[in-house]
């Protein structure tokens, strides 16, 4: 039978005990990590969230009942012990925070026994993700995950402290709100009280934080849960957390300055990393042309170079028969001229996954001669022009894409990352922050045959581009900004539209009639009739930031109870079926034929 704690009070967590406590009696509680039985001596590694400490059960010093119980201990038993701290005798473990001390146990209570865990509860264990997530409560006992979750809490506390000192107010916004489908899918919640109608879980508090600016709360923030019913990747979850901010009477530089100081403060206080300010800024146009991405990883080079002029008169049709909005560009994998044909073929197939029809390549041999997949169509001068434009040297491998700019950027932007991964150029100890600014305001959707907002319908155009609304809307730049860390979009925001005439033109560009605009966003547009301040905001992806701060490869390792790729929870088996009675109350009925067809 399990014992109780009655009369015992924990005096320390495991690693709060140090050599300064030598000779003192301490009371510790936690989980058995490991047991070693040497007959008259039993050694136990006791673990709690702070770490591990070694316990000794000595036949001559531990009470008889306690020593007998110590012989029954197994991994993950929960115990309470009282004992005396002493220095270790010649077996100091420099790899442990408490490696120079041990606790000689006088009294032991077994508070809870454990079955044999389905996997070892220890750091670095090689267990399938599916098993780890099914038994997440065991997985979370592992020291590395505990450190991640503890750091997450510390960072959240640091953010709140910083923003509070900057005179922000933490204000909660609704979780049950109205669906405004534009972009990713909403999670819908049926209403029992209003049959046939639905709430939506928020993809962002966007409209409410703008309403708060209308309400006079000129600095708002919230560490908030958001929801998107979209396909998952390593840095996405159906429910995620963001640090959400909105400020009145500010412009782009004000938001960027505040965000930089917030991040610098949090990184220094939480993980001891000094972030250099001001951070680099780069326009969207420059980012795409240099890196093929609007979230460039600048920890390594391999930048894109424009070869269009160098090959414009060649006889290689792949270089000359390109769309009017296209170009010929390349990347130089320095020193990789010795790459095997098999690996080059693998890169070709990888490029095809991003729309490439092929992947012309050029190897500069050590003697300065060229080996190429297209050399028979080129003169020596044209080959030299390519090499010169790519700053190629003997031993280099040049990879080229020729197509629409969209395809070229997608292909080469992803290729440079793939090559960097294979060459282990991505240093997780390096933190390269970057602002990308001046995004296009709009992007054309062939499916919808209209422009859509790249950010959202309330993003302010750059003032100098306002005349283009009537003549060339696709060329309008937005007062939008993303903060990027090591090739991951850490967050983004924009200055908002607050003038009615500009907002009406924006809705017209997006194909919304006045009636449709008011149907979707009427509560915000009505609020704007009563005096709205200029305002701007930003949201940081908290899970992504924690993933990068902890040097993990997936945000699942910084979230206590994450979902898997199909948005299900292996621990609770959610989502699940509900009783017919519940469906009836909601005036819902499952189409079983449709359900069976999906199985």
C-alpha distance (Angstrom), angle and dihedral (degrees) to the residues before:
residue distance angle dihedral
X1 . . .
X2 3.79 . .
X3 3.77 116.2 .
X4 3.79 127.8 -134.1
X5 3.78 134.8 -123.4
X6 3.79 91.8 -121.4
X7 3.81 108.7 148.1
X8 3.84 93.6 7.4
X9 3.80 123.8 100.4
X10 3.78 122.5 -175.6
X11 3.79 109.4 -113.0
X12 3.81 99.4 -175.3
X13 3.76 142.9 6.1
X14 3.80 111.9 -116.9
X15 3.79 100.0 -95.0
X16 3.80 93.7 37.8
X17 3.80 85.7 77.5
X18 3.82 113.2 87.9
X19 3.79 140.1 164.4
X20 3.80 87.0 -83.8
X21 3.84 86.0 71.9
X22 3.83 92.8 57.4
X23 3.79 109.9 142.1
X24 3.80 93.7 16.0
X25 3.80 126.0 118.8
X26 3.80 112.6 -120.8
X27 3.80 134.1 -176.8
X28 3.79 115.7 -143.1
X29 3.81 133.0 -179.7
X30 3.76 131.9 -170.1
X31 3.81 147.4 92.7
X32 3.80 128.7 -43.4
X33 3.80 107.1 -113.1
X34 3.81 98.2 177.4
X35 3.83 140.3 -8.6
X36 3.80 129.1 -152.0
X37 3.83 117.8 -174.8
X38 3.82 115.6 -159.4
X39 3.78 96.0 169.5
X40 3.79 105.6 -108.3
X41 3.81 89.9 27.2
X42 3.79 127.3 52.9
X43 3.81 119.0 -170.2
X44 3.80 120.2 -156.9
X45 3.81 127.1 -174.5
X46 3.82 104.6 -146.7
X47 3.80 117.6 -157.8
X48 3.78 133.9 -164.5
X49 3.79 131.6 155.1
X50 3.82 91.6 -75.4
X51 3.80 95.5 56.2
X52 3.82 140.4 -96.3
X53 3.81 136.1 -41.8
X54 3.79 129.0 -177.8
X55 3.80 119.6 -116.7
X56 3.81 124.8 -163.3
X57 3.77 124.2 -154.8
X58 3.80 106.0 -162.5
X59 3.80 118.3 -168.1
X60 3.81 88.2 -141.2
X61 3.82 98.0 47.2
X62 3.81 107.9 27.6
X63 3.80 115.7 79.3
X64 3.80 111.9 -100.4
X65 3.81 95.0 -112.8
X66 3.80 91.3 48.6
X67 3.81 93.1 50.5
X68 3.81 91.5 50.0
X69 3.79 90.8 51.0
X70 3.81 90.9 47.7
X71 3.81 88.4 62.0
X72 3.83 89.2 61.5
X73 3.79 96.6 51.3
X74 3.80 118.9 120.2
X75 3.81 135.3 177.5
X76 3.81 114.6 -61.8
X77 3.82 96.2 15.3
X78 3.80 108.1 143.5
X79 3.80 111.5 -129.5
X80 3.78 143.0 172.3
X81 3.80 120.5 -148.6
X82 3.78 137.5 -178.1
X83 3.78 118.5 -159.9
X84 3.79 150.0 128.9
X85 3.80 125.2 -80.5
X86 3.79 116.9 -129.0
X87 3.78 138.2 165.6
X88 3.78 116.3 -97.1
X89 3.77 116.6 -106.1
X90 3.80 108.5 -125.4
X91 3.81 98.2 -43.8
X92 3.80 100.6 91.2
X93 3.84 113.3 166.6
X94 3.80 107.5 -149.1
X95 3.82 89.9 -173.3
X96 3.82 92.2 68.0
X97 3.79 127.1 71.1
X98 3.82 87.0 -135.5
X99 3.80 94.9 36.4
X100 3.80 95.9 125.0
X101 3.82 96.8 54.0
X102 3.80 141.2 50.0
X103 3.78 136.7 -172.3
X104 3.80 119.3 -122.3
X105 3.81 102.6 -146.6
X106 3.79 119.9 -133.3
X107 3.82 97.9 171.6
X108 3.82 132.4 24.9
X109 3.78 130.8 -170.8
X110 3.79 123.1 -174.9
X111 3.80 103.9 -143.7
X112 3.80 96.7 177.2
X113 3.79 137.1 0.2
X114 3.80 125.0 -140.3
X115 3.75 136.5 -146.2
X116 3.80 116.5 -129.0
X117 3.83 105.2 -74.3
X118 3.84 117.0 -119.3
X119 3.82 88.5 -121.6
X120 3.82 135.4 12.7
X121 3.79 112.5 -82.5
X122 3.77 96.4 -135.3
X123 3.78 140.7 107.9
X124 3.79 118.8 -82.8
X125 3.79 95.0 16.4
X126 3.82 112.1 160.3
X127 3.81 101.7 -132.8
X128 3.80 127.7 149.1
X129 3.80 113.0 -99.7
X130 3.81 91.3 -125.8
X131 3.82 91.5 59.4
X132 3.79 93.1 43.0
X133 3.81 92.0 52.2
X134 3.80 94.1 44.8
X135 3.81 88.1 57.1
X136 3.79 95.1 32.6
X137 3.82 93.0 150.2
X138 3.83 87.7 63.1
X139 3.78 93.1 41.5
X140 3.80 89.5 54.0
X141 3.80 90.1 59.0
X142 3.79 89.9 67.2
X143 3.84 110.6 107.3
X144 3.81 96.3 -124.9
X145 3.81 93.4 53.6
X146 3.79 91.3 43.9
X147 3.81 89.2 53.5
X148 3.81 89.7 50.4
X149 3.81 94.4 50.8
X150 3.83 92.4 43.7
X151 3.82 90.3 50.4
X152 3.81 89.5 48.5
X153 3.80 89.4 56.6
X154 3.80 91.9 47.1
X155 3.81 92.4 49.9
X156 3.82 91.9 49.2
X157 3.80 89.3 51.1
X158 3.82 90.3 49.1
X159 3.80 91.8 50.5
X160 3.79 92.0 50.5
X161 3.80 91.5 48.3
X162 3.81 93.9 48.9
X163 3.80 95.8 46.5
X164 3.80 92.9 44.3
X165 3.80 89.0 54.2
X166 3.83 87.4 50.7
X167 3.84 87.5 58.3
X168 3.80 96.7 -105.2
X169 3.79 120.0 150.6
X170 3.80 119.6 -138.7
X171 3.80 105.3 -134.8
X172 3.81 126.3 173.8
X173 3.80 119.6 -134.0
X174 3.83 127.2 -158.2
X175 3.80 122.8 -78.0
X176 3.81 93.6 -163.2
X177 3.77 106.3 60.9
X178 3.82 143.7 137.4
X179 3.78 123.7 -64.9
X180 3.81 113.6 -115.7
X181 3.81 101.2 176.4
X182 3.79 108.6 -153.7
X183 3.81 115.0 132.1
X184 3.80 120.5 -17.4
X185 3.80 120.1 32.6
X186 3.80 121.8 -92.7
X187 3.78 125.0 -127.5
X188 3.80 104.1 -123.7
X189 3.81 126.7 -147.1
X190 3.82 117.4 -162.1
X191 3.79 117.8 -133.5
X192 3.81 118.8 -130.0
X193 3.80 93.1 -167.5
X194 3.81 93.5 49.7
X195 3.84 103.6 39.0
X196 3.78 115.9 -146.1
X197 3.80 94.3 18.5
X198 3.78 130.3 103.4
X199 3.76 141.9 -152.3
X200 3.80 119.9 -146.5
X201 3.78 126.4 -139.3
X202 3.82 108.2 -123.7
X203 3.79 120.7 -98.0
X204 3.79 84.5 -166.6
X205 3.82 136.7 -13.0
X206 3.82 86.3 -118.0
X207 3.80 101.0 131.3
X208 3.79 94.9 39.3
X209 3.78 94.1 50.5
X210 3.80 89.3 51.7
X211 3.81 88.3 50.8
X212 3.80 88.2 52.7
X213 3.80 88.3 57.3
X214 3.82 88.0 52.1
X215 3.81 87.1 51.1
X216 3.80 92.9 58.1
X217 3.82 99.4 -107.4
X218 3.78 91.5 131.2
X219 3.83 97.4 -172.7
X220 3.80 118.4 39.4
X221 3.79 131.9 168.8
X222 3.78 138.0 170.0
X223 3.80 135.9 176.5
X224 3.77 92.8 -140.5
X225 3.80 143.3 176.0
X226 3.81 115.3 -121.4
X227 3.80 131.1 -175.9
X228 3.80 134.4 -146.0
X229 3.78 125.9 173.4
X230 3.79 96.3 -145.0
X231 3.78 139.6 120.0
X232 3.79 114.2 -72.3
X233 3.80 130.2 -123.2
X234 3.80 133.3 173.9
X235 3.80 90.8 -78.8
X236 3.83 98.7 38.4
X237 3.80 136.2 78.9
X238 3.83 130.8 174.6
X239 3.81 87.6 -119.0
X240 3.75 116.7 34.4
X241 3.79 140.4 162.7
X242 3.76 127.0 -117.9
X243 3.77 135.7 -178.3
X244 3.79 100.0 -126.3
X245 3.81 123.4 -162.5
X246 3.80 138.5 173.1
X247 3.82 128.7 179.8
X248 3.80 134.2 -172.3
X249 3.81 128.0 -138.5
X250 3.81 93.8 19.8
X251 3.79 139.4 115.2
X252 3.81 135.5 -154.5
X253 3.81 97.0 -72.2
X254 3.79 92.7 51.2
X255 3.81 93.5 55.1
X256 3.81 93.1 44.1
X257 3.82 92.5 49.0
X258 3.80 92.7 50.0
X259 3.81 93.1 46.3
X260 3.81 92.5 48.8
X261 3.80 91.8 51.9
X262 3.82 91.0 46.9
X263 3.80 93.0 51.8
X264 3.80 93.8 43.4
X265 3.80 90.0 51.5
X266 3.80 94.7 47.5
X267 3.81 95.4 45.7
X268 3.80 92.7 48.5
X269 3.80 96.3 44.8
X270 3.82 96.2 41.2
X271 3.81 106.9 37.0
X272 3.80 104.0 7.0
X273 3.82 95.0 -113.3
X274 3.80 116.2 143.6
X275 3.80 110.5 -143.7
X276 3.79 114.3 -152.0
X277 3.82 113.3 -126.6
X278 2.91 138.2 -118.8
X279 3.79 95.0 40.2
X280 3.79 120.8 -137.7
X281 3.81 116.1 -90.0
X282 3.78 125.6 -152.9
X283 3.79 131.5 175.0
X284 3.79 119.5 -119.8
X285 3.80 89.3 -113.7
X286 3.80 92.5 54.2
X287 3.81 92.8 45.3
X288 3.80 92.3 52.9
X289 3.78 94.7 45.0
X290 3.81 95.2 46.6
X291 3.80 101.3 34.9
X292 3.81 107.5 13.3
X293 3.80 89.7 -124.7
X294 3.79 140.2 84.7
X295 3.82 87.7 -139.9
X296 3.80 101.4 46.6
X297 3.79 123.7 -171.7
X298 3.80 104.5 -136.6
X299 3.80 97.7 -178.0
X300 3.81 88.6 101.6
X301 3.81 137.7 24.6
X302 3.80 124.2 -126.2
X303 3.80 90.3 126.4
X304 3.79 122.5 -178.6
X305 3.81 117.7 -99.4
X306 3.81 125.5 -161.0
X307 3.81 111.8 -120.5
X308 3.79 97.6 170.2
X309 3.80 95.7 108.6
X310 3.80 92.9 41.1
X311 3.82 92.8 58.6
X312 3.83 102.5 28.4
X313 3.82 94.0 110.0
X314 3.82 98.6 39.4
X315 3.80 124.9 114.3
X316 3.80 95.8 -125.4
X317 3.81 102.8 111.3
X318 3.82 93.7 -157.1
X319 3.82 87.5 65.0
X320 3.77 98.4 43.5
X321 3.83 104.5 35.0
X322 3.78 96.5 68.8
X323 3.82 129.0 135.0
X324 3.78 119.6 -91.0
X325 3.80 90.1 -107.4
X326 3.81 91.4 46.8
X327 3.78 139.5 97.1
X328 3.80 144.0 -175.4
X329 3.79 113.3 -113.1
X330 3.77 137.8 163.3
X331 3.78 145.9 -168.3
X332 3.78 126.5 -140.9
X333 3.80 116.0 -136.1
X334 3.80 94.2 -159.6
X335 3.79 114.4 -138.7
X336 3.81 94.3 3.0
X337 3.78 98.1 108.8
X338 3.79 89.0 114.3
X339 3.80 92.1 63.7
X340 3.80 110.1 134.6
X341 3.78 121.3 -111.6
X342 3.80 88.4 -117.0
X343 3.81 91.3 58.7
X344 3.79 92.0 44.9
X345 3.81 89.6 52.1
X346 3.82 88.2 51.3
X347 3.82 89.0 53.3
X348 3.80 89.6 50.7
X349 3.80 90.8 54.2
X350 3.80 90.2 46.1
X351 3.81 90.3 52.7
X352 3.80 91.3 50.2
X353 3.79 87.8 59.8
X354 3.81 87.2 66.7
X355 3.79 96.6 47.7
X356 3.81 103.4 -82.8
X357 3.80 117.2 145.6
X358 3.79 88.7 -156.2
X359 3.79 140.7 -27.6
X360 3.81 115.8 -117.3
X361 3.79 111.7 -156.1
X362 3.77 138.2 -168.8
X363 3.81 126.0 -159.8
X364 3.79 118.8 -163.2
X365 3.78 105.7 -148.2
X366 3.80 121.6 -140.7
X367 3.83 89.7 -105.1
X368 3.81 90.5 54.7
X369 3.80 95.8 -105.1
X370 3.78 121.9 127.3
X371 3.80 133.8 -116.4
X372 3.78 112.3 -169.7
X373 3.78 144.9 160.7
X374 3.82 90.2 -132.4
X375 3.84 105.2 31.6
X376 3.82 94.2 117.0
X377 3.81 89.1 66.7
X378 3.81 94.9 49.0
X379 3.78 137.2 72.6
X380 3.80 120.6 -129.0
X381 3.81 88.9 -109.0
X382 3.82 91.5 53.8
X383 3.81 91.4 49.8
X384 3.79 89.7 50.2
X385 3.81 90.0 48.9
X386 3.81 90.5 54.8
X387 3.79 91.9 48.0
X388 3.80 91.2 48.0
X389 3.81 93.6 47.9
X390 3.83 89.2 50.4
X391 3.82 92.5 45.8
X392 3.79 85.8 -123.7
X393 3.79 123.1 -179.1
X394 3.80 132.7 -176.1
X395 3.79 109.9 -66.2
X396 3.82 95.8 29.7
X397 3.83 128.7 126.8
X398 3.80 117.1 -145.9
X399 3.81 119.3 -162.7
X400 3.80 119.9 -165.5
X401 3.81 136.9 -162.7
X402 3.81 125.3 -168.7
X403 3.80 118.9 -174.5
X404 3.80 140.4 82.4
X405 3.78 111.2 -24.2
X406 3.78 89.8 -111.5
X407 3.81 91.7 59.3
X408 3.81 94.4 39.2
X409 3.80 93.1 52.2
X410 3.80 92.4 44.4
X411 3.80 93.6 48.9
X412 3.80 98.9 44.0
X413 3.80 94.8 36.7
X414 3.80 90.5 56.9
X415 3.81 94.4 39.1
X416 3.80 92.8 57.0
X417 3.81 89.4 52.5
X418 3.80 92.8 47.4
X419 3.79 91.9 50.6
X420 3.81 91.2 45.8
X421 3.81 90.0 53.1
X422 3.79 92.2 50.0
X423 3.82 91.4 48.5
X424 3.83 91.6 45.4
X425 3.81 92.8 -122.6
X426 3.82 93.8 142.7
X427 3.80 104.4 97.9
X428 3.82 109.6 -165.1
X429 3.80 90.1 -162.6
X430 3.79 89.5 63.8
X431 3.81 118.9 82.8
X432 3.82 112.4 -162.5
X433 3.79 110.4 -177.6
X434 3.78 120.7 -168.6
X435 3.80 137.7 173.6
X436 3.80 117.4 -141.5
X437 3.80 111.3 -160.3
X438 3.81 141.7 175.6
X439 3.80 96.9 43.1
X440 3.80 118.4 -177.5
X441 3.79 108.4 -87.8
X442 3.82 92.7 -141.4
X443 3.78 139.9 24.6
X444 3.79 126.4 -160.1
X445 3.81 117.1 -115.3
X446 3.84 111.4 -155.9
X447 3.81 89.6 -169.5
X448 3.81 93.2 56.3
X449 3.83 94.0 30.7
X450 3.79 91.2 -134.5
X451 3.77 143.6 80.8
X452 3.80 118.3 -82.2
X453 3.79 127.3 -162.4
X454 3.80 111.8 -99.7
X455 3.81 89.8 -152.5
X456 3.82 108.5 10.9
X457 3.82 136.8 -56.8
X458 3.81 93.6 -92.3
X459 3.81 97.7 60.2
X460 3.79 115.0 123.3
X461 3.82 118.3 -123.4
X462 3.78 116.7 -131.0
X463 3.80 106.3 -90.7
X464 3.81 94.3 -123.4
X465 3.84 89.7 55.1
X466 3.82 96.6 52.9
X467 3.86 92.5 98.1
X468 3.84 88.1 61.1
X469 3.82 91.8 66.6
X470 3.80 90.6 87.6
X471 3.81 98.8 33.8
X472 3.82 112.3 29.4
X473 3.83 111.4 4.8
X474 3.82 93.3 167.8
X475 3.82 89.5 65.9
X476 3.81 95.5 54.8
X477 3.80 114.6 118.5
X478 3.79 121.2 -146.0
X479 3.77 129.6 -133.9
X480 3.79 85.9 -121.3
X481 3.79 129.7 130.8
X482 3.79 136.0 -170.8
X483 3.77 126.0 -163.3
X484 3.81 112.8 -142.2
X485 3.79 128.8 -165.8
X486 3.81 120.2 -168.9
X487 3.79 93.0 -26.7
X488 3.80 95.5 -46.1
X489 3.79 122.2 111.1
X490 3.78 101.8 -121.4
X491 3.76 95.6 -177.3
X492 3.74 146.1 -40.3
X493 3.74 145.4 -155.5
X494 3.76 146.1 157.5
X495 3.75 147.9 -147.0
X496 3.82 107.2 -91.8
X497 3.78 130.2 -128.5
X498 3.79 110.8 -109.3
X499 3.84 101.9 164.6
X500 3.80 115.1 91.5
X501 3.79 95.5 -142.2
X502 3.81 93.1 53.1
X503 3.80 91.1 45.9
X504 3.81 92.1 51.3
X505 3.81 90.9 51.1
X506 3.81 89.6 49.1
X507 3.80 91.3 53.7
X508 3.80 90.1 48.2
X509 3.81 90.6 53.4
X510 3.81 89.4 51.1
X511 3.81 90.9 52.0
X512 3.82 96.1 -110.9
X513 3.76 119.0 142.1
X514 3.81 116.4 -142.9
X515 3.80 88.4 -104.4
X516 3.82 92.3 51.9
X517 3.80 91.8 46.7
X518 3.80 91.9 52.7
X519 3.79 91.5 44.4
X520 3.80 90.4 56.9
X521 3.79 103.4 31.2
X522 3.80 105.1 12.7
X523 3.80 96.4 127.2
X524 3.81 90.5 57.4
X525 3.81 95.5 41.9
X526 3.80 90.7 49.8
X527 3.80 89.9 51.3
X528 3.80 89.1 53.5
X529 3.83 88.9 62.3
X530 3.79 90.6 69.8
X531 3.77 102.8 58.6
X532 3.80 120.5 -63.4
X533 3.81 122.7 -163.8
X534 3.79 123.0 -136.7
X535 3.80 103.7 -93.6
X536 3.79 143.3 172.6
X537 3.76 137.8 -176.9
X538 3.74 149.9 179.1
X539 3.80 140.0 -153.2
X540 3.80 124.6 -150.2
X541 3.79 119.7 -154.0
X542 3.79 99.4 -121.9
X543 3.82 95.2 -168.5
X544 3.80 92.4 49.9
X545 3.79 91.6 47.8
X546 3.79 90.6 51.8
X547 3.82 90.9 47.9
X548 3.80 90.2 56.1
X549 3.81 94.8 42.0
X550 3.81 91.0 52.9
X551 3.85 92.6 41.1
X552 3.78 92.3 -125.1
X553 3.81 123.5 150.2
X554 3.82 96.4 -136.9
X555 3.79 135.4 38.6
X556 3.81 87.4 -133.5
X557 3.81 87.1 78.8
X558 3.81 92.5 60.1
X559 3.83 97.8 43.3
X560 3.79 118.7 80.0
X561 3.80 97.2 -140.3
X562 3.82 111.0 13.7
X563 3.78 131.4 177.1
X564 3.81 125.3 -122.1
X565 3.82 129.3 -122.0
X566 3.80 96.1 -73.8
X567 3.84 89.6 50.7
X568 3.81 92.4 -108.8
X569 3.80 127.9 131.4
X570 3.80 112.3 -127.4
X571 3.81 91.2 -164.9
X572 3.80 99.0 55.8
X573 3.85 98.4 19.7
X574 3.82 90.4 -123.2
X575 2.96 132.2 -164.7
X576 3.77 96.0 51.8
X577 3.76 141.4 163.4
X578 3.81 120.4 -86.6
X579 3.78 131.4 -147.8
X580 3.80 120.9 -85.8
X581 3.80 88.1 -119.0
X582 3.81 91.1 61.9
X583 3.78 91.6 48.1
X584 3.80 91.2 49.4
X585 3.80 91.2 53.0
X586 3.80 88.2 54.3
X587 3.82 92.9 45.9
X588 3.81 89.3 -119.2
X589 3.77 131.2 137.0
X590 3.82 127.3 -171.4
X591 3.80 115.2 -128.4
X592 3.81 97.0 -134.1
X593 3.79 94.0 -169.3
X594 3.81 89.8 57.3
X595 3.81 90.7 45.4
X596 3.82 92.6 50.7
X597 3.77 90.5 48.1
X598 3.80 90.1 58.4
X599 3.80 94.2 52.6
